[in-house]
């Protein structure tokens, strides 16, 4: 929000420099993010003075140039070469002296000494466009002959110099969305510094009805949506450019002037914080204003020339035949003020903030009016602002006020009542503020003290403070005016520690995050919102089970994710499009779904692998991220958390073309595998992606149950023996593993599959497994006889149970 310092001084006669005022505003909670200088004429006409042309002769070396001598008030005339056809002796002209910077339509130019066609020139006699005073370049600007040479042109043309505060306004401070609101806050801050300033409000005492020749009927259909609606007509108006002072005020805060009627409503909006709208009265059918909602799907053309489809809850300003304006948001193209407008209906209203916010959001509109309406304006300011605008329009556009004020206000506003206890105030502030100081601050904020007791104060909150509803809100108001910097801080720092489990979520996340980072993974954090179309790839019930946003920012962010895969794939696509093809990513996050009337939120750890494991070099061949590598990472994560006794099973997750799940009992810990090509095609990804999805809640629950056990490192060596087993193709290594462990439980420590052969030299339907067996006794060294006996038992078991043959 931009606030003009000159404009602010209309309310408070303050002689502070802008930096000091900005610091006080920041202390009051209106954070000044910057102070921007403003000049009504760029450059402020610095270095440009009134010159008197003493002589004017033809240039000897150029037909269209003239040599002049000009008195610029320094006592010594200067020689200036000029090409303007209208320059002549005895003229008073604007002269840009040497060193002056001109801001022309072509850009910035610095005036220096020079020679033009062999003749020296010390300055420049300027045209209107070269000074920024207009667009004419037909000749030099000729000034009043009574002006004294050397007079700064900034005094001749009354250049306005201003400073503009850029305020980062918080959403709750609807009362400060105007120059009057900021001045009101500033007055309270000054009073706390024992500087008493009167708040000068514009007078409307001379408001009166000139005649009643243009009366419009007003009908409001829903007082809940429109608690107050007021209007008045003005006739015999002349639409023209606004006076300079008004244009300068609007330009200072970044608004381009349009014409006197529109500028007047914009001025009052930023002056008092009350949005207004002017309708061309001649284009209102039936001389009737109806404030109502229209059927869904009704078409309406707004001021920007875009046809919009209305929602059934959009509040509209209509005449007897058609809609004219989206109430509180945007005007219509057919009833706005034009150059031919001679009479208007001027509207001032209070609309339901929630209704305005929803309408603005639905149509993607964010206007100065909706910005204020949806945060809550002062309902008691509606009539005052209307009169203020009517008087301003009469002043700058002529005309008459040609109707009584129509003011629909069925239920008067009751000021909110709050009881403030001194004990609660001292508890929240941290120190005791004197009661007299509290009362003084409340008075400066227009908060009336209705009753006083030993315990506290009964207060009445003004209508413009829509954010002050509770006792803590009042305490916040007291504290910000009293000054946060005035609260003393003790030198002693107290802290308490609570018992923390080593299995807390954040600790386990940190352990696994460090492990994955050591393996070359990068952590990502993606948006919980995703496109509705992604959910349809999950299962048939995705539409019903998705948690949909009531007010989505866009179709791409319309539902909460039911799987973290798609937001991860979006990250992969983003990197792939920037030639980053080798990726190992992980993310801790949540998924959301709706089961009947119950909302479910689950925690996950997800891994994404694509491309090569690492960049290849001259001494290292590239290795692709494959299923078995992803399985090793998954297994190591569980092992790192002390979870090892897991059961593999085919995954039921339909995101994978090939995949496994690892379970403990009936609980699934993780499912992982290769993502389906159809999903990758939907996401426009061309390379294979491996994905692992941990149910983090189940993982944490199991990690908490696992106790750490220690055992002595064996002193005696381990022995390895190998079998090359010829087996049926249907026999899995899992079966080989389970039979081996069952056959020898004490001395057999590990079974490993290190080669699989399925060549054409084997019998049909057969395959060869190369399996290694690790044997070890913790009490003694194994003998050949013991080893042979164990291997014989294993061979016999495999022959009897699996029909295996040794190769």
Rosetta blueprint (number, residue, H / E / L):
1 X L
2 X E
3 X E
4 X E
5 X H
6 X H
7 X H
8 X H
9 X H
10 X L
11 X L
12 X L
13 X L
14 X L
15 X L
16 X L
17 X L
18 X H
19 X H
20 X H
21 X H
22 X H
23 X H
24 X H
25 X H
26 X H
27 X H
28 X L
29 X L
30 X L
31 X E
32 X E
33 X E
34 X E
35 X E
36 X E
37 X E
38 X E
39 X E
40 X L
41 X L
42 X L
43 X L
44 X L
45 X L
46 X L
47 X L
48 X E
49 X E
50 X E
51 X E
52 X E
53 X E
54 X E
55 X E
56 X E
57 X E
58 X E
59 X L
60 X L
61 X L
62 X L
63 X L
64 X L
65 X L
66 X E
67 X E
68 X E
69 X E
70 X E
71 X E
72 X L
73 X L
74 X L
75 X L
76 X L
77 X L
78 X E
79 X E
80 X E
81 X E
82 X E
83 X L
84 X L
85 X L
86 X L
87 X L
88 X L
89 X L
90 X L
91 X L
92 X E
93 X E
94 X E
95 X E
96 X E
97 X L
98 X L
99 X L
100 X L
101 X E
102 X E
103 X E
104 X E
105 X L
106 X L
107 X E
108 X E
109 X E
110 X E
111 X L
112 X L
113 X E
114 X E
115 X E
116 X E
117 X L
118 X L
119 X E
120 X E
121 X E
122 X E
123 X L
124 X E
125 X E
126 X L
127 X E
128 X H
129 X H
130 X H
131 X H
132 X L
133 X L
134 X L
135 X L
136 X L
137 X L
138 X L
139 X L
140 X E
141 X L
142 X E
143 X L
144 X L
145 X L
146 X L
147 X L
148 X L
149 X L
150 X L
151 X L
152 X E
153 X H
154 X H
155 X H
156 X H
157 X L
158 X L
159 X L
160 X L
161 X E
162 X E
163 X E
164 X E
165 X E
166 X E
167 X E
168 X E
169 X L
170 X L
171 X L
172 X L
173 X L
174 X H
175 X H
176 X H
177 X L
178 X L
179 X H
180 X H
181 X H
182 X H
183 X H
184 X H
185 X H
186 X H
187 X H
188 X H
189 X H
190 X H
191 X H
192 X H
193 X L
194 X L
195 X L
196 X L
197 X L
198 X L
199 X L
200 X L
201 X L
202 X L
203 X L
204 X L
205 X L
206 X L
207 X L
208 X L
209 X L
210 X L
211 X L
212 X L
213 X L
214 X L
215 X L
216 X L
217 X E
218 X E
219 X E
220 X E
221 X L
222 X L
223 X L
224 X L
225 X L
226 X L
227 X L
228 X E
229 X E
230 X E
231 X E
232 X E
233 X E
234 X E
235 X E
236 X L
237 X L
238 X L
239 X L
240 X L
241 X L
242 X L
243 X L
244 X H
245 X H
246 X H
247 X H
248 X H
249 X H
250 X H
251 X H
252 X H
253 X L
254 X L
255 X L
256 X L
257 X L
258 X L
259 X L
260 X H
261 X H
262 X H
263 X H
264 X H
265 X H
266 X H
267 X H
268 X H
269 X H
270 X H
271 X H
272 X H
273 X L
274 X L
275 X L
276 X E
277 X E
278 X E
279 X E
280 X E
281 X H
282 X H
283 X H
284 X L
285 X H
286 X H
287 X H
288 X E
289 X E
290 X E
291 X E
292 X E
293 X E
294 X L
295 X L
296 X L
297 X L
298 X L
299 X E
300 X E
301 X E
302 X E
303 X L
304 X L
305 X L
306 X L
307 X E
308 X E
309 X E
310 X L
311 X L
312 X L
313 X L
314 X L
315 X E
316 X E
317 X E
318 X E
319 X L
320 X L
321 X L
322 X L
323 X E
324 X E
325 X E
326 X E
327 X L
328 X L
329 X L
330 X E
331 X E
332 X E
333 X L
334 X L
335 X L
336 X L
337 X L
338 X L
339 X L
340 X L
341 X L
342 X L
343 X L
344 X E
345 X E
346 X E
347 X E
348 X E
349 X E
350 X E
351 X L
352 X L
353 X H
354 X H
355 X H
356 X H
357 X H
358 X H
359 X H
360 X H
361 X H
362 X H
363 X H
364 X L
365 X L
366 X L
367 X L
368 X H
369 X H
370 X H
371 X H
372 X H
373 X H
374 X L
375 X L
376 X L
377 X L
378 X L
379 X H
380 X H
381 X H
382 X H
383 X H
384 X H
385 X H
386 X H
387 X H
388 X H
389 X H
390 X H
391 X H
392 X H
393 X H
394 X H
395 X H
396 X H
397 X H
398 X L
399 X L
400 X E
401 X E
402 X L
403 X L
404 X L
405 X L
406 X E
407 X E
408 X E
409 X L
410 X L
411 X L
412 X L
413 X L
414 X L
415 X L
416 X E
417 X E
418 X E
419 X E
420 X E
421 X E
422 X H
423 X H
424 X H
425 X H
426 X H
427 X H
428 X H
429 X H
430 X L
431 X L
432 X L
433 X L
434 X L
435 X H
436 X H
437 X H
438 X H
439 X H
440 X H
441 X H
442 X H
443 X H
444 X H
445 X L
446 X L
447 X L
448 X E
449 X E
450 X E
451 X E
452 X E
453 X L
454 X L
455 X L
456 X E
457 X E
458 X E
459 X E
460 X E
461 X E
462 X L
463 X L
464 X L
465 X L
466 X L
467 X L
468 X L
469 X L
470 X L
471 X H
472 X H
473 X H
474 X H
475 X H
476 X H
477 X H
478 X H
479 X H
480 X H
481 X H
482 X H
483 X L
484 X H
485 X H
486 X H
487 X L
488 X L
489 X L
490 X L
491 X L
492 X L
493 X L
494 X L
495 X L
496 X L
497 X L
498 X L
499 X L
500 X L
501 X L
502 X L
503 X L
504 X L
505 X H
506 X H
507 X H
508 X H
509 X H
510 X H
511 X H
512 X H
513 X H
514 X H
515 X H
516 X H
517 X H
518 X H
519 X L
520 X L
521 X L
522 X E
523 X E
524 X L
525 X L
526 X L
527 X L
528 X L
529 X E
530 X E
531 X L
532 X H
533 X H
534 X H
535 X H
536 X L
537 X L
538 X L
539 X L
540 X L
541 X L
542 X H
543 X H
544 X H
545 X H
546 X L
547 X L
548 X E
549 X L
550 X L
551 X L
552 X L
553 X L
554 X L
555 X H
556 X H
557 X H
558 X L
559 X E
560 X E
561 X L
562 X L
563 X L
564 X L
565 X H
566 X H
567 X H
568 X H
569 X H
570 X H
571 X H
572 X H
573 X H
574 X H
575 X H
576 X H
577 X L
578 X L
579 X L
580 X L
581 X L
582 X L
583 X E
584 X E
585 X E
586 X E
587 X E
588 X E
589 X E
590 X E
591 X E
592 X E
593 X E
594 X E
595 X E
596 X L
597 X L
598 X E
599 X E
600 X E
601 X E
602 X E
603 X E
604 X E
605 X E
606 X E
607 X E
608 X E
609 X E
610 X E
611 X L
612 X E
613 X L
614 X L
615 X L
616 X L
617 X E
618 X L
619 X L
620 X E
621 X L
622 X L
623 X L
624 X E
625 X L
626 X L
627 X H
628 X H
629 X H
630 X H
631 X H
632 X H
633 X H
634 X H
635 X H
636 X H
637 X H
638 X H
639 X H
640 X H
641 X L
642 X L
643 X L
644 X L
645 X L
646 X L
647 X E
648 X E
649 X E
650 X E
651 X L
652 X L
653 X L
654 X L
655 X L
656 X E
657 X E
658 X E
659 X E
660 X E
661 X E
662 X E
663 X E
664 X E
665 X L
666 X L
667 X E
668 X E
669 X E
670 X E
671 X E
672 X E
673 X E
674 X E
675 X E
676 X L
677 X H
678 X H
679 X H
680 X H
681 X H
682 X H
683 X L
684 X L
685 X L
686 X L
687 X L
688 X L
689 X E
690 X E
691 X E
692 X E
693 X E
694 X E
695 X E
696 X H
697 X H
698 X H
699 X H
700 X H
701 X H
702 X H
703 X H
704 X H
705 X H
706 X L
707 X L
708 X L
709 X L
710 X L
711 X L
712 X L
713 X L
714 X L
715 X L
716 X L
717 X L
718 X L
719 X E
720 X E
721 X E
722 X E
723 X E
724 X E
725 X E
726 X E
727 X E
728 X E
729 X L
730 X L
731 X L
732 X L
733 X H
734 X H
735 X H
736 X H
737 X H
738 X H
739 X H
740 X H
741 X H
742 X H
743 X H
744 X L
745 X L
746 X L
747 X L
748 X E
749 X E
750 X E
751 X E
752 X E
753 X E
754 X E
755 X E
756 X E
757 X E
758 X L
759 X L
760 X L
761 X L
762 X L
763 X L
764 X L
765 X L
766 X E
767 X E
768 X E
769 X E
770 X E
771 X E
772 X E
773 X E
774 X E
775 X E
776 X L
777 X L
778 X L
779 X L
780 X L
781 X L
782 X L
783 X L
784 X H
785 X H
786 X H
787 X H
788 X H
789 X H
790 X H
791 X H
792 X H
793 X H
794 X H
795 X H
796 X H
797 X H
798 X H
799 X H
800 X H
801 X H
802 X H
803 X L
804 X L
805 X E
806 X E
807 X L
